[in-house]
Amino acid sequence: MTNVKKLEKLREVLADSDHWPMYGDICMRLVGIIDSPHTKPKKQTEWDSNSEELKLSSLLFSLIKERKPQWKCPDLQKWCKYINDLLRIEHRCPKRIAMVIRWCQQDTFWQSNILSTEKLRKQFDRLEDVMSKDTTFMSKEKLKQRQVQISKGPTMRDLLKDQHG
């Protein structure tokens, strides 16, 4: 007996009993859900070109493509799901994810092991730990951060103007 037939039988039994007011609505909803030929599966979220998920997925793909020009383009929308999980479920910072992506794609061991965002998410804690011990990479990143801070600050000309009015 199929689920629809079972629910139909349940509806008949409940309709003839005192329990219809209590359970009838639930039964009707279940029959409607199972009976409906137009029940669509939930549509997967599409990430637009400005989303962090797509930017980070594209970053990983572009770094892989630099080393392996013949690498075929993945479904970046699927890749975005794993980046979304890193951002929303594991509360990772987009800048930190980008840093880990850059590091793992320049590391001779990890570049051949992290070839998708699924693997990136799975290994993220380990990657972050090993990256933090890579003093050469970390000092380059600190230097970049200082340069960005300096470039955002006032220029020498601005400072001199302020002093001389």
N, C-alpha and C positions, 0 to 999 in steps of 0.2 A: 504494500500500500504506500503510495507516494505521500509526501508531506502535505500536499494540497488536499488530497483525499482525507487524510487524517484530520486536518483542520476543518474541512467541510463537515465531517462526522461530529467533531467537537462542537461546531456551531449548531448543528441540529440538536445535539443533546442539551447544550446550554440554553437554547431557545425555548425548550420545553420545561426548563427548570426554574427555580427561584434564583439561581446564580447568574442569570443573564445580565441583570443590571450591573453586577460587579465585574464579570469577566467578559461580557459580550463585546465591549469596545476593543479590548486587547485582541480577542479572537478575530474580529473584523479587520483590525490593522494587520495582523499576521497574514491573514488570507489575502489581503490587498497587496502586501509586499511580495509574497511568494507568487501570487497569481499574475501580477503585472508583467506583461511581456516587454514593457519598455523600461524596466529597471536598468539604469545605466550604472556601470561601475564608477566610483568616484574619480573625477578627472584629476590627473596628476598636475601639480602646480607647474606653471611655466615661469622660468626666471627670465627677466628682461636683461638687456645688455648693460644696464647700470647697476645690476644687483651684485652684491659682494660675492655671492655664490658663483655667478658666471665669470666674474673677473678672476677669481682665484682658480677656478677650473681651467680657464683659458691660460692663466699663467703657467700652471703645471704642464698643460699640453704644449705650449710654445717652448718651454725649456726642454721637454722631451724631444720635440721636433728639431731643435737646434742640433742635438746629438744624433738623432735618427731621422733624417729627412724623409725616409720612406714610410715612417710611422703613419698609419691611417688615422684619420680624424675620428675620435670617439663620439658618442652621443653626449654632448656636453650637458644637455638637460638632465641626463641620468647622473652624470658626474656631480651636478649641482646638489643633488639630494644628499650626498655624503658630506659635502661642504656645509650644507644647511644643518646637518646633524652636528657637525663640529661647532658651528656657531650657536645654535639654539639649545641643543641638548647638553653638550659638554662645555658650553659657555667659553669658547675660545675666542680670542681677539683676532680680527681679520689681519692686522699687521703681523701678529705672531704667526699665524698660519702662513702668510706670504713669506715670512723669514724662514720658516721650516721648509717650505717648498723650495726656495732658492738654495738652502743649504743641502737638502737631500739630493737635489739634482746636480750639485757640483761634487758631492762625495762619491768616490769611485765605487764603494760598496753599495750604498743606498740608491744610487741613480738607476741601477738595474733591477732593484726590488720595488721601487715605488713608481709604478707605471699607470696608476689610476688613483682617483680620489678615494676609492674604497680601501685600497691598501694604505693610503696616506692616513685615513681615519683610524684604521686598525693599528697602525704602528706609531701613531702620533706621539704618545707619551715617551716611547723609547727614542724616537727621533729627536724630540725636544731635549731629552736627557743627554744624548750623545752630542747633539749640537752645542749644548751649553759647555761641554768639555773641550770643544774645538776652539782653542784660544785664538788661532789665526783668523777664523771666520768671525768670532765674536768681537775681536778688536777692530776688524774692518767695519762691522755693523755699528759699533760705537763711534767710529770715526765718521761714518755717513751721517749718524744722528747729530753729531756736533756740527758738521758742515751745514745740515739743514737748519739747525738752530741759529747758526751764525748768519746764514743767508736770509733768514726771516727777520733778523734784528736790524737795527739802523746801520747805515753805512757811515764810514768815516766822515764823508762830506756832510751828512745830516748832523753828526755830533759837533763838527766844527761850526756849522751854521747856528746851532743852538747856543754855543758858547759866545759867538761874536754877534748874535742878534740879527 
